Every structure is written in C-alpha cells, then in structure tokens.
C-alpha cells in the first residue's frame, strides 16, 4: 500500500441501505405467528429478520445456491443479529440515547446522493419501510456511541509501537512517483442516468454542458465551496457524493493528456484550476494535496499520524471482538436455528 493511499482513507462512506442490523421495534415487541430463530435475554430475533438480511446480501453478492451453504450463511447472519441485540441492550443499560436530530442528520446523509423518487424506489426494492430505516439508523448511531464510550476512548498507541510499525512497513511510506490528491467537477454533453449529484442536474447536450461549466466556474469564483459545488452539480457518479474527491493519482496517470498535466503542475495545494476542455467533457480540478516522490521518514508528523490511526483501528477491532464476546458470555442467548441444525444433522431442512 502506498503512502498516499494511507492518506486517502479520510472519506467514510454513508450507511449502506442494506444494513446488517434489522432488529428494529419488531424485535422488542412480540408478534404472534412469526417464527423465532433466537432469543437474547428473552428478546426474540425472528426468522424473517435474518431472511431479509440474507436476501439483501445474496442479491448484492450472488453465491452458490446449495441449500447447505445458504443455511450456513443464514446462521452467520443470525449470529450477527444476536451480537447486534446484545450491544443494544448494553447501550440501554448505560442509558446511551440518540436524539431525533442526530437521526435526521444521518438520514439526510444517506439520502443525499439520490432523488426522492429514486430513494423511495431503492427502499421498496429492499423491502425496507422509512420507519424501519429510521430505526436502523437510530440503532447504528447507538452502537457507535457505545463503541466510542467503552472501546475507542480507551485505545492508546505508544511511540514505541509507532516506531516498530514503521520499521516493519517502511516500504509502504515510499512514494515512487509524485502523486496528486485531486477533486474534480465533471460536466459532459451526454445524458447519464447514473448521475447522482444533489441537484440531480445533468447537461443534455454540448450547448448545455458549455453553459453549465461556465456557471459553475463563476460560482467557484464567488467563493463557494468546491466540495459543495461538486456534490450538487458534478456529473461523475463516483466522485460527486464525496465532494469530487478522486483520491491520490500518480503523475503518470496524466502523461497522455498534456493539458491536464500542465494545469496540475501549475497548481498549489488548495488552488482550483480553470476549465479544462476535453473531447467529451469539461473538468475543473482542485489540488487537495501533493506527495513528492521519495521515502517518508518516521519524523514526518503525517507518517506518525497515519500509523497511529492504523494501529488504533487494529486495536479497536480486537477489543470490540473481545468486548462483544464478553457481553455474550454474560447474556442468556438461545439459538433455535443452531439447535435445529444439530437436531437435523446439518440438513438444510432445519430452516424450512
């Protein structure tokens, strides 16, 4: 992994609509006629909850249709839902709460790349109601607060650990060629159904594209945030949701386009280019950062910060696994699906 790729980890993706945790209000209020696959301290986890997650997962990552493999997958999903419920119960014991304002803010973040109609369509395809999504988001934030309180706040990385990591991974902090951390605003003259900017704005022809890029350039010249303009108007579906952030790109990436290469070399960090016209698009770039070729030393504050975050993440993962296991040992968990699998000697009929 190159040094610049370490630095490009800052953008955190929005909460996936097909979230793992679907325990919602229905798992806390018994409903007659629903098959219970597990109980956590008396709270039921229903078969239809695990099946719903399974359908979402298998739709996104189609796998084998062998019944035994499907059953194993469902058993793993059920275990995840059990852990999820255990964490929610621990958060309740600690009186961790989430405000409606926090939920609204997260929902706005999730909805931002889509039009209202597209978002409703996506929810419907996944079989999730707005109320269920709201509960998922509330539970997600609750668990994040719990992890922060009980785990993240207790993670400590020492200077000695940082030095040992650098010694073992020194090659990762060598930049073989100059790399540019770029953001872009893209406008094309061709309609694209995949455009996902906040304004759902897409130039339809060459005239519209030329007019639009000039208007966006003028907007930037008034001092408007580049990231905001990119989120609202850029026509690149991959980068628009992240404020146009393209990550780090090697200098050789632009060797075939002298116009772009010349524009980038003239920019200083934080500066915005003029409009760059290509055969099939217009672009405006912003230079977010630049990494010159060469070995980065341990004395570089950014190197230390990168290593510190990497080690903290690793420790947090281990601590979280141990924390969940400890809570699970203290909880009263009954896994009826697992019992059925053992009773049927591993036959797929256990879940029928």
KACOR-V44868 format. One record per backbone hydrogen bond with DSSP energy under -1.0 kcal/mol. NH is the residue of the N-H (numbers start at 1). CO is the residue of the C=O. Records with the same first field share a line. If there is no record, write none. Layout:
NH = CO  CO
//
This chain:
6 = 2
7 = 3
9 = 6
19 = 17
27 = 23
28 = 25
34 = 31
37 = 45
38 = 45
39 = 334
40 = 43
41 = 332
43 = 40
45 = 38
47 = 35
50 = 46
51 = 47
52 = 48
53 = 49
54 = 50
55 = 51
56 = 52
57 = 53
58 = 54
59 = 55
60 = 56
61 = 57
70 = 66
71 = 67
72 = 68
73 = 69
74 = 70
75 = 71
76 = 72
77 = 73
78 = 74
79 = 75
80 = 76
81 = 77
82 = 78
83 = 79
84 = 80
85 = 81
86 = 82
87 = 83
88 = 84
89 = 85
90 = 86
91 = 87
92 = 88
93 = 89
94 = 90
95 = 92
96 = 91
103 = 99
104 = 100
105 = 101
106 = 102
107 = 103
108 = 104
109 = 105
110 = 106
111 = 107
112 = 108
114 = 111
119 = 115
120 = 116
121 = 117
122 = 118
123 = 119
124 = 120
125 = 121
126 = 122
127 = 124
128 = 123
133 = 129
134 = 130
135 = 131
136 = 132
137 = 133
138 = 134
139 = 135
140 = 136
141 = 137
142 = 138
143 = 139
144 = 140
145 = 141
146 = 142
147 = 143
148 = 144
149 = 145
150 = 146
151 = 147
152 = 147
153 = 148
154 = 151
155 = 152
162 = 158
163 = 159
164 = 160
165 = 161
166 = 162
167 = 163
168 = 164
169 = 165
172 = 169
173 = 170
174 = 171
175 = 294
179 = 291
180 = 249
181 = 289
182 = 247
183 = 286
184 = 244
185 = 284
187 = 282
195 = 192
198 = 231
199 = 232
200 = 197
209 = 205
210 = 206
211 = 207
212 = 208
213 = 209
214 = 210
215 = 211
216 = 212
217 = 213
218 = 214
219 = 215
220 = 216
221 = 217
223 = 220
224 = 219
229 = 225
230 = 226
231 = 227
232 = 228
233 = 229
234 = 230
235 = 186
240 = 236
242 = 239
243 = 240
244 = 239
246 = 182
249 = 180
251 = 178
253 = 250
254 = 251
255 = 252
257 = 254
261 = 257
262 = 258
263 = 259
264 = 260
265 = 261
266 = 262
267 = 264
270 = 287
271 = 268
273 = 285
276 = 283
278 = 281
282 = 187
283 = 276
284 = 185
286 = 183
287 = 271
288 = 181
289 = 181
291 = 179
294 = 175
296 = 173
300 = 297
304 = 300
305 = 301
306 = 302
307 = 303
308 = 304
309 = 305
310 = 306
311 = 307
312 = 308
313 = 309
314 = 310
315 = 311
316 = 312
317 = 313
318 = 314
319 = 315
320 = 316
321 = 317
322 = 318
323 = 319
324 = 320
325 = 321
326 = 322
327 = 323
328 = 324
329 = 325
330 = 326
331 = 327
334 = 39
336 = 37
337 = 37
339 = 335
340 = 336
341 = 337
342 = 338
343 = 339
344 = 340
345 = 342
346 = 341
347 = 344
350 = 347
351 = 348
352 = 349
//
